[in-house]
């Protein structure tokens, strides 16, 4: 018997790889330069692939990347289906991945709570050894 969860996991990984490769090598839209697909979530019925993207910059740069992805969506879907040899290619939906921003914000908050925390710990460890 085939495991549907394993199939979905493999397909999710393959979709992320193909989208990343297409953005890097095939898509010529300057708005998509530097856009990285960080994660893909696939619906249970395999009809929707939600791709999370990261881009350096905020505000206008983020809007440009989102617009570029929206315009390239059908091309990316068609190429993804062709390269993966999928009969029913999932619809693509792009969302900004805010995970890196959240992690950076948490690091800055922790740094304000413990100024020089990393340096203090290194000195303490060095002094005890």
RALIN-V47396 format. One record per residue. N is the residue number from 1. PSI is psi in radians with two decimals (none if undefined). OMEGA is omega in whole degrees, 0 to 359 (NA if undefined). Layout:
N/PSI/OMEGA, N/PSI/OMEGA
This chain:
1/2.58/178, 2/2.48/179, 3/1.95/182, 4/-0.56/179, 5/-0.69/178, 6/-0.73/178, 7/-0.78/180, 8/-0.70/179, 9/-0.75/179, 10/-0.75/180, 11/-0.70/178, 12/-0.81/180, 13/-0.76/181, 14/-0.70/179, 15/-0.77/179, 16/-0.76/180, 17/-0.81/183, 18/-0.78/179, 19/-0.74/179, 20/-0.78/180, 21/-0.76/179, 22/-0.77/180, 23/-0.61/183, 24/-0.68/190, 25/-0.47/188, 26/-0.72/185, 27/2.20/184, 28/0.06/182, 29/2.09/181, 30/-0.37/178, 31/-0.35/183, 32/0.10/177, 33/2.23/178, 34/0.05/178, 35/2.31/182, 36/2.32/174, 37/1.96/185, 38/-0.47/182, 39/2.67/174, 40/2.34/174, 41/2.31/182, 42/2.32/180, 43/2.79/181, 44/-0.66/182, 45/0.06/177, 46/0.37/182, 47/-0.26/182, 48/2.24/174, 49/2.04/178, 50/1.97/182, 51/2.21/179, 52/2.27/183, 53/2.66/176, 54/2.55/177, 55/2.47/178, 56/2.26/181, 57/2.88/181, 58/3.09/174, 59/-1.90/185, 60/-0.71/181, 61/-0.72/178, 62/-0.74/179, 63/-0.71/179, 64/-0.79/180, 65/-0.76/180, 66/-0.72/178, 67/-0.75/179, 68/-0.73/178, 69/-0.69/179, 70/-0.71/180, 71/-0.59/182, 72/-0.05/187, 73/-0.85/182, 74/-0.68/176, 75/-0.82/181, 76/-0.71/179, 77/-0.80/181, 78/-0.81/180, 79/-0.66/178, 80/-0.82/179, 81/-0.71/180, 82/-0.80/183, 83/-0.61/181, 84/-0.09/181, 85/0.88/179, 86/2.26/179, 87/-0.88/179, 88/1.54/183, 89/2.29/180, 90/2.61/172, 91/2.58/179, 92/2.39/175, 93/2.26/182, 94/2.36/178, 95/2.52/178, 96/2.27/177, 97/1.99/183, 98/0.11/182, 99/-0.76/181, 100/-0.70/179, 101/-0.74/179, 102/-0.75/180, 103/-0.73/179, 104/-0.74/180, 105/-0.73/178, 106/-0.72/178, 107/-0.76/180, 108/-0.69/178, 109/-0.76/178, 110/-0.63/179, 111/-0.59/178, 112/-0.52/178, 113/-0.63/181, 114/1.32/181, 115/2.28/180, 116/0.41/185, 117/-0.75/181, 118/-0.68/180, 119/-0.73/179, 120/-0.78/180, 121/-0.72/180, 122/-0.71/179, 123/-0.70/179, 124/-0.77/181, 125/-0.67/180, 126/-0.61/182, 127/-0.44/182, 128/-0.25/187, 129/none/NA
